[in-house]
């Protein structure tokens, strides 16, 4: 449901020199890592999204009060946690 995408919008710190920006455009959720092209995220569940082109899965992490406090990026057997910074 595109109405819930707004809760995921923000910047997530993947590495000291790399962030992932999440934004909504035309009712689609987009992700863009520092220095890279933006890509569309397709919903698998309410908090899990798939990027078909890059074989990336992103799981948004919720705190106890249901606010988004970070994401986990899965790619090529790696699991990377990125806290939300704004």
Secondary structure, DSSP 8 states (H G I E B T S, - for coil): -GGGGGGG-EEEEEETTEEEEEEEETTEEEEEETTS--EEEEESSSSEEEETTTTEEEEEEE-TTS-EEEEEEEETTEEEEEEE--
